[in-house]
Amino acid sequence: MFAQFVFIDTDQRNFKPFEESLEAFAELTPEQNEQVPVPITPIQFHKTFEAIRRRVESDHLKWLKPDMEKITPQSVTDGAGTYRPMGRLAFFLNYQGIRAAIERQINAALRHAADNTSTVEDNLVDVVIVTSLAGGTGAGMFIDVAYLVQDIFNQPANQNLKSKSVTLVCFLPGVFEDQKDILERLRQNAFAACMELEHYGTPRTGDELFLGRMREGNRGDNSGTLAQNWTGFTVNWGDGKKRFIKGPGWDTCFLIDN
């Protein structure tokens, strides 16, 4: 096995576990090429909501409610402030950098495997996404990250891989039960994230009421037959490409609680 890492975070402060020294945590500190800082700067914050108000180059941000501006940029100075929409906004604002980092690490793993076929399978990739569902950053962007990986897997260079899989490892609010002042908010975030897990992770089999007019073939009209095991994700990440990424975003999901 050969592993590569990508660390995506809105909080740029030095992190260490509670009651641990920085020295004790030093060997686990990500390397520079493994880190993707995605802070939301005050300028980005104001420009985003100004664009939404003026409806200028903001079609890809229709999911972001304008009243989220009231939280002010100071609330997301160090992290996403436990606001899931701010975590997703951080993904959209930094989409190109996030995509490039994930592609770079996948390609590095494949090159290593190709050069070491006696010890590493050269046509198998498993991407593991580790996140909390209780906060803002990970809980806000994990769906997009999972489908971004699927979109990368669907590129011509990766279509001949024998096995491509995505695994989610998600931490629930019980892990943060000592943060009693915000625990209720963390539970609300996790509930919403679990609803999304269920929606995007559950294959649909001829569920007409759930799918509405979504059908196999020409989706959006009444032609074609109902898709078997239909599910997917439609998104425009701000690069001018509206894409439908078919299938569940992940193959396996582990939920971890205290």
C-alpha positions as MATLAB code, in Angstrom:
seq = 'MFAQFVFIDTDQRNFKPFEESLEAFAELTPEQNEQVPVPITPIQFHKTFEAIRRRVESDHLKWLKPDMEKITPQSVTDGAGTYRPMGRLAFFLNYQGIRAAIERQINAALRHAADNTSTVEDNLVDVVIVTSLAGGTGAGMFIDVAYLVQDIFNQPANQNLKSKSVTLVCFLPGVFEDQKDILERLRQNAFAACMELEHYGTPRTGDELFLGRMREGNRGDNSGTLAQNWTGFTVNWGDGKKRFIKGPGWDTCFLIDN';
ca = [
       0.000    0.000    0.000;
       1.123    3.551   -0.759;
      -0.629    6.609    0.684;
      -0.754   10.281   -0.254;
      -2.476   13.004    1.774;
      -4.395   16.227    1.178;
      -5.363   18.439    4.124;
      -8.094   21.000    3.400;
      -8.887   23.531    6.122;
     -10.314   27.017    6.522;
      -8.537   27.466    9.875;
      -4.882   28.375    9.355;
      -3.862   28.406   13.024;
      -1.353   25.855   14.281;
      -3.315   22.886   15.536;
      -2.435   20.486   18.305;
      -4.523   18.072   20.370;
      -5.771   19.307   23.739;
      -3.058   19.225   26.428;
      -0.417   18.160   23.907;
       2.719   20.092   23.050;
       3.523   21.235   19.528;
       6.689   19.124   19.679;
       4.714   15.958   20.410;
       2.495   16.617   17.418;
       5.280   17.751   15.067;
       5.767   14.455   13.222;
       2.053   14.457   12.280;
       2.130   17.984   10.879;
       1.213   17.973    7.162;
       3.923   18.679    4.631;
       3.620   21.906    2.676;
       2.605   20.143   -0.550;
      -0.134   18.253    1.325;
      -1.908   21.361    2.611;
      -4.658   23.270    0.834;
      -5.488   26.387    2.858;
      -9.016   27.588    2.047;
      -9.693   30.570    4.323;
     -12.503   32.991    3.501;
     -10.984   36.459    3.577;
     -13.112   39.535    4.394;
     -12.653   40.724    0.809;
     -13.874   37.391   -0.583;
     -16.780   37.389    1.867;
     -18.003   40.856    0.849;
     -17.407   40.296   -2.885;
     -19.398   37.059   -2.791;
     -22.501   38.588   -1.248;
     -22.202   41.702   -3.388;
     -22.189   39.471   -6.485;
     -25.247   37.601   -5.196;
     -27.127   40.850   -4.559;
     -26.254   42.202   -8.006;
     -26.714   38.784   -9.667;
     -23.357   39.131  -11.355;
     -21.346   35.949  -12.034;
     -23.113   34.229   -9.171;
     -25.301   31.569  -10.819;
     -23.124   28.861   -9.274;
     -23.846   30.313   -5.809;
     -27.646   30.149   -5.925;
     -27.545   27.643   -3.069;
     -26.052   30.314   -0.724;
     -28.750   32.288    1.084;
     -28.139   36.069    0.993;
     -29.061   36.404    4.662;
     -25.917   34.457    5.574;
     -24.097   37.769    5.139;
     -25.348   38.773    8.571;
     -22.877   36.452   10.262;
     -20.115   38.931    9.171;
     -16.623   37.950    7.940;
     -15.290   38.128   11.509;
     -17.244   34.937   12.279;
     -15.206   32.969    9.746;
     -11.755   34.430   10.400;
     -10.449   31.202   11.964;
     -12.372   28.410   10.319;
     -15.950   28.321    9.057;
     -17.441   29.277   12.406;
     -19.513   26.042   12.499;
     -21.516   27.405    9.543;
     -21.866   24.665    6.936;
     -22.683   27.092    4.094;
     -19.390   28.866    4.807;
     -17.551   25.558    4.541;
     -19.130   24.942    1.158;
     -18.382   28.517    0.086;
     -14.722   27.924    0.981;
     -14.759   24.951   -1.392;
     -16.263   27.008   -4.217;
     -13.823   29.892   -3.700;
     -10.877   27.484   -3.765;
     -12.181   24.852   -6.161;
      -9.295   25.018   -8.619;
      -6.644   24.637   -5.899;
      -8.494   21.767   -4.221;
      -8.965   19.925   -7.495;
      -5.322   20.412   -8.488;
      -4.098   19.089   -5.120;
      -6.275   15.962   -5.255;
      -5.319   15.260   -8.875;
      -1.643   15.753   -8.040;
      -1.730   13.275   -5.154;
      -3.732   10.675   -7.095;
      -1.287   10.930   -9.999;
       1.675   10.653   -7.610;
       0.187    7.492   -6.103;
      -0.392    5.997   -9.558;
       3.164    6.813  -10.660;
       4.559    5.177   -7.524;
       2.385    2.112   -8.121;
       3.505    1.866  -11.754;
       7.135    1.924  -10.630;
       6.597   -0.602   -7.828;
       4.238   -3.234   -9.236;
       5.739   -5.956   -7.053;
       4.589   -4.239   -3.845;
       1.690   -1.971   -4.896;
      -1.297   -2.698   -7.159;
      -0.889   -0.349  -10.086;
      -4.534   -0.067  -11.149;
      -6.374    0.358   -7.868;
      -7.111    3.650   -6.085;
      -9.071    4.113   -2.854;
      -9.622    7.704   -1.739;
     -10.519    8.037    1.947;
     -12.187   11.285    3.048;
     -11.974   11.908    6.797;
     -14.190   14.664    8.150;
     -16.350   15.827   11.014;
     -20.057   16.222   10.300;
     -20.487   18.561   13.242;
     -18.568   21.686   12.275;
     -18.556   23.993    9.283;
     -15.625   23.232    6.992;
     -15.743   19.465    6.501;
     -19.493   19.137    7.047;
     -20.054   21.893    4.500;
     -17.886   20.587    1.689;
     -17.644   16.790    2.038;
     -20.367   16.127   -0.548;
     -18.598   18.342   -3.086;
     -15.214   16.789   -2.315;
     -16.587   13.266   -2.747;
     -18.167   14.074   -6.108;
     -15.059   15.986   -7.155;
     -13.074   12.778   -6.627;
     -15.669   10.899   -8.692;
     -15.337   13.535  -11.427;
     -11.557   13.053  -11.403;
     -12.035    9.275  -11.573;
     -14.275    9.768  -14.628;
     -11.553   11.566  -16.588;
     -10.146    9.606  -19.571;
      -6.750    9.086  -17.930;
      -8.373    7.194  -15.036;
     -11.166    5.289  -16.747;
      -9.101    2.117  -17.229;
      -8.312    1.670  -13.550;
      -9.506   -1.741  -12.361;
     -10.823   -0.395   -9.067;
     -11.722    3.147   -8.012;
     -13.447    3.727   -4.709;
     -14.259    6.496   -2.248;
     -14.610    5.839    1.473;
     -16.039    8.344    3.959;
     -14.958    8.353    7.609;
     -17.226   10.808    9.433;
     -17.125   11.925   13.061;
     -20.420   12.683   14.810;
     -21.064   15.326   17.523;
     -20.507   12.915   20.411;
     -16.778   13.204   19.764;
     -17.059   16.889   20.727;
     -19.339   16.520   23.747;
     -16.946   18.587   25.898;
     -17.854   21.672   23.809;
     -21.136   22.079   25.629;
     -21.671   25.727   24.671;
     -22.011   24.858   20.972;
     -23.019   21.179   21.211;
     -26.598   21.821   20.119;
     -25.383   23.607   16.995;
     -22.983   20.750   16.271;
     -25.876   18.311   16.506;
     -27.917   20.411   14.078;
     -25.035   20.426   11.608;
     -24.622   16.668   11.879;
     -28.344   16.061   11.398;
     -28.328   18.088    8.176;
     -25.140   16.360    6.978;
     -26.633   12.923    7.683;
     -29.706   13.857    5.631;
     -27.373   14.643    2.736;
     -25.513   11.378    3.305;
     -28.795    9.510    3.011;
     -29.922   11.434   -0.068;
     -26.733   11.173   -2.108;
     -25.613    7.793   -0.801;
     -28.807    5.827   -1.356;
     -29.380    4.284   -4.814;
     -32.936    4.815   -6.058;
     -34.809    1.959   -7.710;
     -37.830    3.174   -9.652;
     -38.869    5.582   -6.897;
     -41.168    7.775   -8.997;
     -42.308    9.949   -6.096;
     -38.749   10.656   -5.026;
     -37.272   11.085   -8.481;
     -40.123   13.148   -9.916;
     -39.402   13.577  -13.640;
     -35.792   12.437  -13.427;
     -35.526    9.546  -15.856;
     -32.878    7.548  -17.595;
     -31.851    9.022  -20.913;
     -33.390   12.455  -21.374;
     -33.636   13.569  -17.764;
     -36.196   16.300  -17.295;
     -38.915   14.961  -19.611;
     -41.155   11.917  -19.649;
     -39.211    9.928  -22.229;
     -37.114    6.902  -21.479;
     -37.505    4.388  -18.681;
     -37.010    4.940  -15.000;
     -33.369    4.546  -14.086;
     -32.475    1.595  -11.945;
     -30.319    2.583   -8.970;
     -30.358    6.205  -10.122;
     -28.565    8.799   -8.076;
     -26.138   11.583   -8.789;
     -25.059   15.158   -8.265;
     -25.580   18.203  -10.480;
     -23.227   21.085   -9.828;
     -21.411   24.084  -11.269;
     -18.307   24.735   -9.185;
     -17.769   28.130  -10.773;
     -15.568   26.997  -13.650;
     -18.322   27.494  -16.199;
     -19.067   23.770  -16.441;
     -22.397   22.516  -15.186;
     -21.938   18.783  -14.719;
     -24.027   15.811  -13.731;
     -21.879   13.274  -11.884;
     -23.668    9.953  -11.865;
     -23.824    7.510   -9.008;
     -23.363    7.720   -5.249;
     -20.412    9.906   -4.296;
     -18.893    7.165   -2.160;
     -18.793    3.384   -1.878;
     -18.483    3.004    1.887;
     -19.249    5.295    4.819;
     -18.203    4.887    8.452;
     -19.868    7.029   11.150;
     -17.833    7.378   14.344;
     -19.327    8.562   17.638;
     -18.281    8.601   21.260;
];
